[in-house]
Amino acid sequence: MLNKITIYPNPVNDRFFVDIPQSNNDELIIYLNDMYGKQISSFITTQSIDINTSQCSRGIYFLRIINPKNNQTINYKLMLE
């Protein structure tokens, strides 16, 4: 299921979207970390969300999405401009 998630736009300006399929019923944990591994924010959701990055500095960030129910994890690399 995690492989059907879409992250856009990339590169990011002030916000980006995590598009989660409507068929998802599991809670997902989303972590946004900077390039040094420092956690910037985290979210728990079952549906699509938009994430505001206007307070973040430009650079490379990593998004980790975890489904704790089946222990699946997927990582995305984001460029904030």
C-alpha positions in Angstrom: 0.0 0.0 0.0 2.8 2.5 0.8 4.1 2.2 -2.8 0.8 3.9 -4.0 1.5 7.1 -2.0 2.3 10.1 -4.0 4.4 13.1 -2.7 4.2 16.3 -4.7 5.6 18.8 -5.7 9.3 18.1 -5.5 11.1 20.4 -5.3 9.0 22.0 -2.6 8.3 25.7 -2.0 6.0 26.4 1.0 4.1 23.1 1.2 3.8 19.7 -0.2 1.2 17.0 -0.3 1.1 13.4 0.8 -1.5 11.8 -1.3 -2.7 8.6 0.4 -5.1 6.3 -1.5 -8.7 6.4 -0.2 -8.6 2.6 0.2 -6.2 3.0 3.1 -7.6 2.2 6.5 -4.4 2.0 8.5 -2.9 4.7 10.6 0.4 5.9 9.0 3.1 7.7 10.9 4.9 10.4 8.8 8.2 11.9 9.9 9.9 14.9 8.3 13.7 15.0 9.0 16.4 17.4 7.9 19.5 16.2 6.1 21.2 15.6 9.5 18.4 13.4 10.7 16.9 15.9 13.1 13.1 15.4 13.3 11.3 18.6 12.1 7.7 17.3 12.4 5.6 14.2 12.7 2.0 13.3 11.8 -0.3 10.4 12.3 -3.0 10.1 9.6 -5.2 7.7 7.6 -5.8 10.1 4.8 -4.0 12.6 2.4 -2.5 15.6 4.1 -0.6 18.8 3.1 2.5 19.7 5.1 3.5 23.3 5.5 7.3 23.9 5.1 7.3 27.7 5.1 9.3 27.8 8.4 11.9 25.3 7.1 15.2 26.4 5.7 16.1 25.5 2.1 17.9 22.2 1.6 17.4 18.5 1.5 14.8 16.8 3.7 13.7 13.2 4.2 10.2 12.0 4.6 9.6 8.6 6.2 6.2 7.0 6.2 5.6 4.0 8.4 2.7 1.6 8.6 3.1 0.1 12.1 0.3 -2.4 11.5 2.4 -4.4 9.0 5.9 -2.8 9.7 6.2 -1.3 6.2 8.4 1.8 5.7 9.1 4.0 2.7 11.4 6.9 2.4 11.3 10.0 0.1 13.9 12.7 -0.5 12.6 16.2 -0.8 14.3 19.4 -1.9 13.0 22.6 -0.3 13.7 25.7 -2.4 
